[in-house]
Amino acid sequence: MPSVKTYPRSGFISVKVLLLVYLLLCALTVVFSRNLFYEMLIGGKTPPLLELAVYFTIPAVLLILLGISTVNVIRDLLAKKPGGKFQLRLISNFIIIVALTAAPVILITIQSFYEVVRYWPNIKVREALAYANEFSVDIYSLRTEKYENIVNSVSFNALPELYQNNDSNRGAFNKNDIAAIQDFVRGRNDSWRSVFFAGQKYLELTAPPDTLQGFAAQRVMPRDADVARYVDLRKKDTARVISFNLGEGFDAGSELIRAETLRFDEFDKIFSHNAGALIVLFYGIFFLPILLMILIIAFGFTQIVTRPITDLGEAAMQVAKGDFKIQILTHPKDELGLLVNNFNVMVQNLEKTRNELVRSEKQSIWQSMAQQLAHEIKNPLTPIKLTAERVLRRSRNNPEKTNEILEDSMMAIIQEVESLTTLLDEFKTLARPIEPSISTTNIRDATEEIIMPYKTSWTNVKFDTSATYSGVEVKMERKRLSQVIGNLIINAIDAMDGKGIITIRTDLVNKRNCKYCRISIQDTGKGIDEESAAKVFTPYFTTKESGTGLGLPIVERIVNDHGGGIWFNSAAGTGTTFFVDIPVKD
C-alpha cells in the first residue's frame, strides 16, 4: 500500500469559516456602532463596563487566534520545516499590503476627526440661536407695540364694523391682522358672557383671558398659538378682547429656537467630553477586529498556498530517502493541484522503474553469485578428485604402499571439504535475512575480548583501544559484533602484512533523531586503491589468494540489518579507516 500524505485547506480553522465570521463581524459592526455612537453622541451615555467587556471580547479572542497562528509559523521556522520561510514571506508581504492600505484610511480618519474637533468650537451655532431667540422676542414686542398703537388710535366701538367691512386695501389694518374681536358682559351672578364675536371659531373665548388692561400676560397653548390678545376693561361690566395674528408658525418657531438651543448646548457638552473616547472605541471595538480578522484570514490563505508546496518538499525528501510509495492527496483543481498530480505520476513511474532495476540487479547479482559460487566450489573439488584418483591408482597398482600416501591424501581432502563448508556457511549467512538483536553488548568489554586472540597470534601488531567508551551499550548481540569487528581486524592485519598499529575508538553521534555508537578501526597498511574501493562490499571480490570475498559483504549485511551503517576512508599507501555506526541502547 502506498503511503498517502494529505494537507488541510487551512490552519486550525477553515478559511470559509473565517470568511463567514468576517462577514458576521462586519454586520455586527454596522449595527452596534450605530447604536453605540447614537447613545454616546445623542444620549450622552458611556457604555457600562459589562457592555464594554462584551465589545472588547471579540478583539481579544481574535488576538489570541492571531497569536496562535503566529506561534505556529515561528515553530515551523524553528523546526526548519519545508515551506516555513515561504509562508513567512507571503504573510510579511500581505501584512505590508494591509498596512499600506489601512494606514492612509486611519490617518485620514484621525485627521478628519481631529479637524472636526478642532473646528467645532469655531461654529457660532450657540450665538446664532441666541440672536434668533432675541429676534423673535423683538418681533413679538414690535408687533404688540404696533397693535397697541392701532387699538389706541381706533375706537373699540368701530372695530367690529371695521373688521367685517375691511379688506386688504382699506383701513388701518385688515382681517389678516385681526384674528378675532369679542365682547364680554358681566352678568348678575358675576359671570361673563360673550355678546359679540367675529373671527375664526377656534379663537372664541368663554371668559376674558385676564383682568388686566392691555395685552394678556399669560397665553394658553395651544389656544393662543400665534395670537396676541389685547384686553380692554375700561368700560364698566364690559370687556372687549381683540386677538391679533402674530404670523403663522410664530410660536412654533420661537419654541423651536429655544429647544434647539438647549439641544445644542447638551450636544456640545457631550461631544466635547466623549470625542476622544469615540475615536478609541471606534478603532478598538470595530476597526481593530476587522483588521485582525483580515490578518487571520491571511494566515489561512498562506497555509493553503504553501501546504501543497511544503508537502511536495517533504515528499521529495522521502523519495530521496528511497520511499517511492508516497502519494499526495490534493484538493484544489488549480495549477498546484496539477503539479501535485504530476508529482504523484512521476513517483509511481519512478517506483516502477526502480522495481524493474532492482529486479534486474538482483537477478544479475544472483547469477553472478551463482557463477562465482560454482567456480569457488569447483576449485576444491578438483584437488579432491585428483587426490582420490591418486589413492585409487595406488591401491590398484601397488596396494602395499597405499598407506604411504593415504594419510596425506585424506588430510588434503578434509582440508578442501572444510574450505567448502566455510564457503557454504558464509554464503548462507549472506543469503538469508539477519534478525536484529534483542540483546545489547558493552562495546568496550566486547572489543577487548574480541582483539585478545589477535594480540596473541600477531605479536608484531599493536592495538590501541584507549579511546573506547566504557559505559556504552550497543543494540547488537556479542556474536554478531564479534563477526563485524573480527572481519575488519583480519582485513587490517592482512593489509599491514602482520605488522603495524590498529587504532580502535568509539564516539557517540546523533543521526535522524537517533543516537549511534561510531566504531572506527584504523590501520597503517598499504590502503585500498580506487579501483578496488568500489568493489570491497561486492560478494566474492577479494585481493587475497585464500579469501572468499564474502567477509565485508557479510559485515555490511549485519550492520545494515541492525539499523546501522558502514563506510571507509582510504588511499593507497596511507592506510584505511573503517567506520561502523551501531544504534545505542536508549
C-alpha positions as CSV (number, residue, x, y, z in Angstrom):
1,M,0.0,0.0,0.0
2,P,1.3,3.5,-0.9
3,S,1.9,5.9,1.9
4,V,-0.6,8.8,1.5
5,K,0.1,12.3,2.6
6,T,-2.7,14.9,2.7
7,Y,-2.8,18.5,3.6
8,P,-5.7,20.6,5.1
9,R,-7.2,23.5,3.4
10,S,-6.1,26.0,6.1
11,G,-4.8,26.0,9.6
12,F,-6.7,25.1,12.6
13,I,-9.8,27.0,11.3
14,S,-11.2,26.7,7.8
15,V,-10.9,29.8,5.6
16,K,-14.6,29.5,4.7
17,V,-15.4,29.7,8.4
18,L,-13.1,32.7,8.8
19,L,-14.8,34.5,5.9
20,L,-18.2,33.8,7.4
21,V,-17.0,35.2,10.7
22,Y,-15.6,38.2,8.9
23,L,-18.9,39.0,7.2
24,L,-20.8,38.5,10.5
25,L,-18.3,40.8,12.2
26,C,-18.9,43.5,9.6
27,A,-22.7,43.2,10.1
28,L,-22.3,43.5,13.9
29,T,-20.0,46.5,13.4
30,V,-22.6,48.3,11.3
31,V,-25.4,47.5,13.8
32,F,-23.6,48.1,17.1
33,S,-21.5,51.0,16.0
34,R,-24.7,52.9,15.1
35,N,-26.2,52.2,18.4
36,L,-23.0,53.0,20.3
37,F,-22.4,56.3,18.6
38,Y,-26.1,57.3,18.9
39,E,-26.1,56.6,22.6
40,M,-22.8,58.5,23.2
41,L,-23.5,61.5,21.0
42,I,-27.2,61.9,21.4
43,G,-27.9,60.3,24.8
44,G,-24.5,61.2,26.3
45,K,-24.3,57.8,27.8
46,T,-21.0,56.0,28.2
47,P,-21.4,52.2,27.8
48,P,-21.3,50.3,31.1
49,L,-18.3,48.2,32.0
50,L,-20.1,44.9,31.2
51,E,-21.1,46.1,27.7
52,L,-17.5,47.4,27.1
53,A,-16.2,44.0,28.2
54,V,-18.5,42.3,25.6
55,Y,-17.3,44.7,23.0
56,F,-13.7,44.1,23.7
57,T,-14.1,40.3,23.9
58,I,-14.1,40.0,20.1
59,P,-10.8,41.7,19.5
60,A,-9.3,39.8,22.5
61,V,-10.4,36.4,21.0
62,L,-9.1,37.5,17.6
63,L,-5.7,38.5,19.1
64,I,-5.5,35.0,20.7
65,L,-6.2,33.3,17.4
66,L,-3.7,35.6,15.6
67,G,-1.1,34.8,18.3
68,I,-1.7,31.0,17.9
69,S,-1.2,31.4,14.1
70,T,2.0,33.4,14.6
71,V,3.4,30.8,17.1
72,N,2.6,28.0,14.6
73,V,4.6,29.9,11.9
74,I,7.5,30.6,14.2
75,R,7.5,26.9,15.4
76,D,7.7,25.8,11.7
77,L,10.6,28.2,11.1
78,L,12.5,26.9,14.2
79,A,11.8,23.3,13.2
80,K,13.1,24.2,9.7
81,K,10.0,22.6,8.1
82,P,9.8,22.9,4.3
83,G,7.8,25.9,3.2
84,G,8.2,27.8,6.5
85,K,10.2,30.6,5.1
86,F,8.0,30.9,2.0
87,Q,4.9,31.1,4.3
88,L,6.6,33.8,6.4
89,R,7.4,35.8,3.2
90,L,3.8,35.6,2.0
91,I,2.5,36.7,5.4
92,S,5.0,39.6,5.5
93,N,4.0,40.8,2.1
94,F,0.3,40.5,3.0
95,I,0.9,42.5,6.2
96,I,2.7,45.1,4.2
97,I,-0.2,45.4,1.7
98,V,-2.7,45.6,4.6
99,A,-0.6,48.3,6.3
100,L,-0.2,50.3,3.1
101,T,-4.0,50.1,2.6
102,A,-5.1,50.7,6.1
103,A,-2.6,53.4,7.1
104,P,-4.0,56.1,4.8
105,V,-7.5,55.3,5.9
106,I,-6.5,55.5,9.6
107,L,-4.5,58.7,9.1
108,I,-7.3,60.4,7.0
109,T,-10.0,59.3,9.5
110,I,-8.0,60.5,12.5
111,Q,-7.0,63.8,10.8
112,S,-10.7,64.4,9.7
113,F,-11.9,63.7,13.2
114,Y,-9.2,66.0,14.6
115,E,-10.2,68.7,12.2
116,V,-13.9,68.3,13.2
117,V,-13.0,68.5,16.9
118,R,-10.7,71.5,16.3
119,Y,-13.3,73.3,14.1
120,W,-16.2,72.6,16.3
121,P,-15.6,75.4,18.8
122,N,-15.5,77.9,15.8
123,I,-19.0,77.1,14.8
124,K,-21.2,80.0,16.1
125,V,-24.3,78.0,16.4
126,R,-25.0,79.0,20.0
127,E,-24.6,82.7,19.2
128,A,-26.8,82.3,16.2
129,L,-29.5,80.6,18.2
130,A,-29.2,83.3,20.9
131,Y,-29.6,86.0,18.2
132,A,-32.6,84.2,16.8
133,N,-34.3,84.0,20.2
134,E,-33.7,87.7,20.8
135,F,-35.0,88.4,17.3
136,S,-38.2,86.5,18.0
137,V,-38.7,88.4,21.3
138,D,-38.1,91.7,19.5
139,I,-40.6,90.8,16.8
140,Y,-43.2,90.0,19.4
141,S,-42.5,93.3,21.2
142,L,-42.7,95.3,17.9
143,R,-45.9,93.7,16.9
144,T,-47.6,94.1,20.2
145,E,-46.5,97.7,20.2
146,K,-47.9,98.2,16.7
147,Y,-51.1,96.6,17.6
148,E,-51.4,98.6,20.8
149,N,-51.0,101.8,18.8
150,I,-53.7,100.7,16.5
151,V,-56.1,100.0,19.4
152,N,-55.4,103.4,20.9
153,S,-56.0,105.1,17.6
154,V,-59.2,103.4,16.7
155,S,-62.4,103.4,18.8
156,F,-63.4,100.0,20.2
157,N,-66.9,100.7,19.0
158,A,-65.8,100.9,15.4
159,L,-63.7,97.7,15.5
160,P,-66.4,95.2,14.7
161,E,-67.6,97.2,11.8
162,L,-64.1,97.7,10.5
163,Y,-63.3,94.0,10.8
164,Q,-66.5,93.0,8.9
165,N,-66.2,95.6,6.1
166,N,-62.4,95.7,5.9
167,D,-60.4,94.2,3.1
168,S,-56.7,94.1,2.3
169,N,-56.7,97.6,0.7
170,R,-58.8,99.7,3.2
171,G,-58.5,100.8,6.7
172,A,-55.6,100.9,9.2
173,F,-55.4,97.1,9.2
174,N,-57.2,94.2,7.6
175,K,-58.7,91.0,8.7
176,N,-55.4,89.3,8.4
177,D,-54.1,91.5,11.2
178,I,-57.0,91.0,13.5
179,A,-57.6,87.3,14.1
180,A,-60.8,87.9,16.3
181,I,-62.9,90.5,18.1
182,Q,-65.1,89.7,21.0
183,D,-67.2,91.5,23.7
184,F,-67.9,90.1,27.2
185,V,-70.6,91.4,29.6
186,R,-70.7,90.7,33.3
187,G,-73.9,89.1,34.4
188,R,-75.8,89.4,37.7
189,N,-74.1,86.3,39.1
190,D,-70.7,87.8,38.4
191,S,-70.2,85.5,35.4
192,W,-69.0,86.6,32.0
193,R,-70.8,86.0,28.7
194,S,-69.9,86.8,25.2
195,V,-72.2,89.2,23.3
196,F,-70.3,89.6,20.1
197,F,-67.6,87.5,18.3
198,A,-66.1,87.9,14.9
199,G,-63.2,85.8,13.5
200,Q,-62.2,82.1,13.3
201,K,-64.3,80.0,15.6
202,Y,-61.4,78.2,17.4
203,L,-60.3,81.6,18.7
204,E,-63.6,82.3,20.5
205,L,-63.2,82.7,24.3
206,T,-65.6,81.7,27.1
207,A,-64.1,84.2,29.5
208,P,-61.6,87.2,29.3
209,P,-58.0,85.9,29.4
210,D,-57.2,88.0,32.4
211,T,-58.4,91.2,34.2
212,L,-55.5,93.4,33.2
213,Q,-55.7,96.3,30.8
214,G,-53.6,95.7,27.7
215,F,-52.1,92.6,26.2
216,A,-52.6,89.4,28.1
217,A,-49.6,88.5,30.2
218,Q,-50.4,84.8,30.1
219,R,-51.0,82.9,26.9
220,V,-52.6,79.4,27.0
221,M,-51.3,77.0,24.5
222,P,-52.4,75.7,22.0
223,R,-55.4,78.0,22.2
224,D,-53.4,81.2,21.9
225,A,-50.8,79.9,19.4
226,D,-49.6,82.6,17.0
227,V,-52.1,85.1,18.6
228,A,-51.6,88.1,20.9
229,R,-54.8,89.1,22.8
230,Y,-55.5,92.7,23.8
231,V,-58.0,93.2,26.7
232,D,-59.9,96.5,27.4
233,L,-61.6,96.8,30.7
234,R,-62.2,100.5,30.7
235,K,-66.0,100.2,30.2
236,K,-67.9,99.0,33.3
237,D,-69.1,95.4,33.3
238,T,-67.8,95.1,29.8
239,A,-64.6,93.6,28.4
240,R,-63.5,93.7,24.9
241,V,-60.8,91.4,23.6
242,I,-59.0,91.8,20.3
243,S,-56.9,88.9,19.1
244,F,-54.1,89.9,16.7
245,N,-52.4,87.5,14.3
246,L,-48.6,87.2,15.0
247,G,-48.0,85.2,11.9
248,E,-48.3,81.5,11.0
249,G,-45.8,79.4,13.0
250,F,-44.5,82.3,15.1
251,D,-44.9,80.4,18.5
252,A,-43.7,77.1,17.0
253,G,-40.6,78.8,15.6
254,S,-39.8,80.6,18.8
255,E,-40.2,77.3,20.7
256,L,-38.0,75.5,18.2
257,I,-35.3,78.1,18.7
258,R,-35.4,77.6,22.5
259,A,-35.5,73.8,22.2
260,E,-32.6,73.6,19.7
261,T,-30.6,75.9,21.8
262,L,-30.9,73.5,24.7
263,R,-30.2,70.5,22.4
264,F,-27.1,72.2,21.0
265,D,-25.8,73.1,24.5
266,E,-26.3,69.4,25.5
267,F,-24.7,68.0,22.4
268,D,-21.8,70.4,22.6
269,K,-21.1,69.3,26.1
270,I,-21.4,65.5,25.2
271,F,-19.3,65.8,22.0
272,S,-16.5,67.7,23.7
273,H,-16.5,65.2,26.6
274,N,-16.8,62.0,24.5
275,A,-14.8,62.8,21.3
276,G,-11.6,61.1,22.5
277,A,-13.5,58.1,23.8
278,L,-15.4,57.8,20.5
279,I,-12.2,57.5,18.4
280,V,-10.7,55.0,20.8
281,L,-13.9,52.9,20.8
282,F,-14.2,53.1,17.0
283,Y,-10.7,51.7,16.4
284,G,-10.6,49.4,19.4
285,I,-14.0,47.8,19.1
286,F,-14.8,48.0,15.4
287,F,-11.8,48.7,13.2
288,L,-9.2,46.6,15.1
289,P,-11.3,43.3,15.0
290,I,-11.8,43.7,11.2
291,L,-8.0,44.3,10.7
292,L,-7.2,41.2,13.0
293,M,-9.7,39.1,11.0
294,I,-8.1,40.1,7.8
295,L,-4.7,39.0,9.1
296,I,-6.0,35.7,10.4
297,I,-7.6,35.0,7.0
298,A,-4.2,35.9,5.5
299,F,-2.6,33.2,7.7
300,G,-5.2,30.7,6.4
301,F,-4.7,31.6,2.8
302,T,-0.9,31.4,3.1
303,Q,-1.3,27.9,4.5
304,I,-3.5,26.9,1.6
305,V,-0.9,28.2,-0.8
306,T,2.2,26.8,1.0
307,R,0.8,23.5,2.1
308,P,1.0,21.7,-1.2
309,I,4.5,23.2,-1.8
310,T,5.5,22.0,1.7
311,D,4.1,18.6,1.0
312,L,5.9,18.4,-2.3
313,G,9.1,19.2,-0.5
314,E,8.6,16.7,2.2
315,A,7.5,14.1,-0.3
316,A,10.6,14.8,-2.4
317,M,12.8,14.2,0.7
318,Q,11.0,10.9,1.3
319,V,11.7,9.9,-2.4
320,A,15.3,10.9,-2.0
321,K,15.5,8.5,1.0
322,G,14.1,5.7,-1.2
323,D,10.3,5.9,-0.3
324,F,8.8,5.6,-3.8
325,K,5.3,4.6,-2.5
326,I,4.4,8.1,-1.1
327,Q,1.4,9.8,-2.7
328,I,-0.1,13.2,-2.0
329,L,-3.8,13.7,-2.0
330,T,-4.7,17.2,-3.3
331,H,-7.9,19.1,-3.0
332,P,-7.5,22.2,-5.3
333,K,-8.0,21.8,-9.0
334,D,-5.7,24.7,-10.0
335,E,-2.1,24.7,-11.1
336,L,-0.9,23.5,-7.7
337,G,-3.2,20.5,-7.9
338,L,-1.9,19.7,-11.4
339,L,1.7,19.9,-10.1
340,V,0.9,17.5,-7.2
341,N,-0.8,15.1,-9.6
342,N,2.2,15.2,-11.9
343,F,4.4,14.5,-9.0
344,N,2.4,11.5,-8.0
345,V,2.6,10.1,-11.5
346,M,6.3,10.7,-11.6
347,V,6.8,8.9,-8.3
348,Q,4.7,6.0,-9.5
349,N,6.8,5.8,-12.6
350,L,10.0,6.0,-10.6
351,E,8.8,3.2,-8.4
352,K,8.1,1.0,-11.4
353,T,11.4,1.8,-12.9
354,R,13.2,1.2,-9.6
355,N,11.4,-2.1,-9.1
356,E,12.5,-3.2,-12.5
357,L,16.0,-2.1,-11.9
358,V,16.1,-3.8,-8.5
359,R,14.7,-7.0,-10.0
360,S,17.2,-6.9,-12.8
361,E,20.0,-6.1,-10.4
362,K,19.0,-8.9,-8.1
363,Q,18.9,-11.3,-11.0
364,S,22.3,-10.2,-12.2
365,I,23.7,-10.4,-8.7
366,W,22.3,-13.9,-8.1
367,Q,23.6,-15.0,-11.5
368,S,27.0,-13.6,-10.7
369,M,26.9,-15.1,-7.2
370,A,25.8,-18.5,-8.6
371,Q,28.6,-18.5,-11.2
372,Q,31.1,-17.4,-8.5
373,L,29.9,-20.0,-6.1
374,A,30.1,-22.7,-8.7
375,H,33.6,-21.6,-9.5
376,E,34.5,-21.5,-5.8
377,I,33.1,-25.0,-5.3
378,K,34.8,-26.3,-8.4
379,N,38.2,-25.2,-7.2
380,P,38.4,-27.5,-4.2
381,L,36.6,-30.3,-6.0
382,T,39.4,-30.7,-8.5
383,P,42.2,-31.4,-5.9
384,I,39.7,-33.7,-4.1
385,K,39.1,-35.7,-7.3
386,L,42.8,-35.8,-8.1
387,T,43.7,-37.0,-4.6
388,A,41.0,-39.7,-4.6
389,E,42.2,-40.9,-8.1
390,R,45.8,-41.0,-6.8
391,V,44.8,-43.1,-3.8
392,L,42.7,-45.4,-6.0
393,R,45.5,-45.9,-8.5
394,R,48.0,-46.7,-5.7
395,S,45.6,-49.2,-4.2
396,R,45.2,-50.9,-7.6
397,N,48.8,-50.8,-8.8
398,N,50.7,-51.0,-5.5
399,P,48.4,-51.8,-2.6
400,E,51.1,-52.5,-0.2
401,K,52.3,-48.9,-0.5
402,T,48.9,-47.2,-0.3
403,N,49.4,-46.3,3.4
404,E,52.3,-44.1,2.4
405,I,50.0,-41.6,0.7
406,L,46.7,-42.3,2.4
407,E,47.1,-40.0,5.4
408,D,48.4,-37.1,3.4
409,S,45.6,-37.6,0.8
410,M,42.9,-37.8,3.4
411,M,44.1,-34.7,5.2
412,A,44.1,-32.8,1.8
413,I,40.6,-34.0,1.2
414,I,39.4,-33.0,4.7
415,Q,41.0,-29.5,4.3
416,E,39.3,-28.9,1.0
417,V,36.0,-30.1,2.4
418,E,36.4,-27.7,5.4
419,S,37.0,-24.9,2.9
420,L,33.8,-25.9,1.1
421,T,31.9,-25.9,4.4
422,T,33.2,-22.5,5.3
423,L,32.3,-21.1,1.9
424,L,28.8,-22.5,2.1
425,D,28.3,-21.2,5.6
426,E,29.3,-17.7,4.6
427,F,27.1,-17.9,1.5
428,K,24.2,-19.0,3.7
429,T,24.9,-16.1,6.1
430,L,24.9,-13.6,3.2
431,A,21.8,-15.0,1.5
432,R,19.4,-15.4,4.5
433,P,17.9,-12.4,6.4
434,I,19.6,-11.5,9.7
435,E,17.2,-10.8,12.6
436,P,18.2,-7.6,14.5
437,S,19.5,-8.4,18.0
438,I,17.2,-8.0,21.0
439,S,20.1,-8.1,23.5
440,T,22.8,-5.4,23.9
441,T,26.5,-5.6,24.3
442,N,29.0,-3.4,26.2
443,I,31.2,-2.1,23.4
444,R,34.5,-1.7,25.4
445,D,34.3,-5.1,27.1
446,A,33.4,-6.8,23.9
447,T,36.2,-5.1,22.0
448,E,38.8,-6.2,24.5
449,E,37.6,-9.8,24.3
450,I,37.5,-9.8,20.5
451,I,41.0,-8.5,20.0
452,M,42.6,-10.7,22.6
453,P,43.2,-13.7,20.3
454,Y,44.7,-11.5,17.6
455,K,47.1,-9.9,20.2
456,T,48.3,-13.3,21.0
457,S,48.6,-14.6,17.4
458,W,50.1,-11.4,15.9
459,T,52.7,-10.1,18.3
460,N,54.0,-7.5,15.7
461,V,50.6,-5.8,15.7
462,K,49.9,-3.2,18.3
463,F,46.3,-2.5,19.3
464,D,45.3,0.9,20.7
465,T,41.9,0.9,22.4
466,S,42.4,3.9,24.7
467,A,39.7,5.9,23.0
468,T,36.8,3.5,23.5
469,Y,33.9,4.3,25.9
470,S,33.4,2.0,28.8
471,G,29.7,2.5,29.5
472,V,28.2,2.3,26.1
473,E,25.7,-0.5,25.2
474,V,25.0,-1.1,21.5
475,K,21.9,-2.9,20.2
476,M,23.8,-6.0,18.8
477,E,24.5,-9.4,20.3
478,R,28.0,-10.4,21.2
479,K,28.3,-13.0,18.4
480,R,27.3,-10.5,15.6
481,L,29.6,-7.8,17.0
482,S,32.5,-10.3,17.1
483,Q,31.8,-11.1,13.4
484,V,31.9,-7.4,12.4
485,I,35.0,-6.3,14.4
486,G,36.8,-9.6,13.8
487,N,36.5,-9.4,10.0
488,L,37.6,-5.8,10.0
489,I,40.7,-6.6,12.2
490,I,41.7,-9.6,10.0
491,N,41.5,-7.3,6.9
492,A,43.6,-4.7,8.7
493,I,46.2,-7.3,9.7
494,D,46.4,-8.6,6.1
495,A,46.7,-5.0,4.8
496,M,49.7,-4.4,7.1
497,D,51.2,-7.8,6.3
498,G,51.1,-8.7,10.0
499,K,53.0,-5.7,11.3
500,G,51.7,-2.2,12.3
501,I,49.3,-0.4,14.6
502,I,45.5,-0.8,14.7
503,T,43.6,2.0,16.5
504,I,40.1,1.3,17.7
505,R,38.0,4.2,19.0
506,T,34.3,4.9,19.7
507,D,32.3,8.1,19.5
508,L,28.6,8.9,20.2
509,V,26.8,10.6,17.3
510,N,23.2,11.7,16.6
511,K,21.6,10.9,13.2
512,R,17.9,11.3,12.3
513,N,16.9,11.8,16.0
514,C,18.7,8.6,16.9
515,K,21.9,8.0,18.9
516,Y,24.7,5.8,17.5
517,C,28.0,4.5,18.6
518,R,30.5,5.1,15.9
519,I,33.3,2.5,15.9
520,S,36.4,3.4,13.8
521,I,39.1,0.8,13.1
522,Q,42.2,2.4,11.6
523,D,45.3,0.5,10.3
524,T,48.7,1.6,9.0
525,G,48.6,-0.7,6.0
526,K,49.0,-0.2,2.3
527,G,45.5,1.2,1.8
528,I,42.9,0.4,-0.9
529,D,43.3,1.7,-4.5
530,E,40.5,3.4,-6.3
531,E,39.6,0.5,-8.5
532,S,39.3,-1.9,-5.6
533,A,37.5,0.7,-3.3
534,A,34.3,0.5,-5.5
535,K,34.2,-3.3,-5.1
536,V,35.1,-4.0,-1.5
537,F,31.5,-4.7,-0.5
538,T,30.8,-6.8,-3.6
539,P,30.3,-10.5,-2.9
540,Y,33.3,-12.7,-3.9
541,F,35.5,-9.8,-4.6
542,T,38.9,-10.3,-2.9
543,T,42.5,-9.4,-3.3
544,K,43.7,-12.2,-1.1
545,E,44.9,-15.5,-2.5
546,S,42.9,-17.6,0.0
547,G,40.0,-15.2,0.5
548,T,36.3,-16.0,-0.3
549,G,35.3,-12.4,-0.9
550,L,32.3,-12.7,1.5
551,G,33.7,-11.2,4.7
552,L,33.0,-7.5,4.1
553,P,29.6,-8.2,2.4
554,I,28.6,-10.2,5.5
555,V,29.8,-7.3,7.8
556,E,27.8,-4.8,5.7
557,R,24.7,-7.1,5.8
558,I,24.9,-7.5,9.6
559,V,25.4,-3.7,10.2
560,N,22.6,-2.7,7.9
561,D,20.1,-5.2,9.2
562,H,20.7,-3.8,12.7
563,G,19.8,-0.2,11.6
564,G,23.4,1.0,11.3
565,G,25.8,1.9,8.5
566,I,29.4,1.2,7.4
567,W,31.9,3.1,5.2
568,F,35.6,3.7,4.9
569,N,38.2,6.3,4.1
570,S,41.4,5.0,2.4
571,A,44.1,5.9,-0.1
572,A,46.9,3.8,-1.5
573,G,49.9,3.8,0.8
574,T,48.3,5.8,3.7
575,G,46.2,3.1,5.5
576,T,42.5,2.6,5.8
577,T,39.9,3.5,8.4
578,F,36.5,1.7,8.5
579,F,33.6,3.4,10.3
580,V,30.7,1.4,11.7
581,D,27.6,3.1,13.2
582,I,25.5,0.9,15.5
583,P,22.4,2.1,17.4
584,V,22.9,2.7,21.1
585,K,20.7,1.4,23.9
586,D,18.2,4.1,25.0
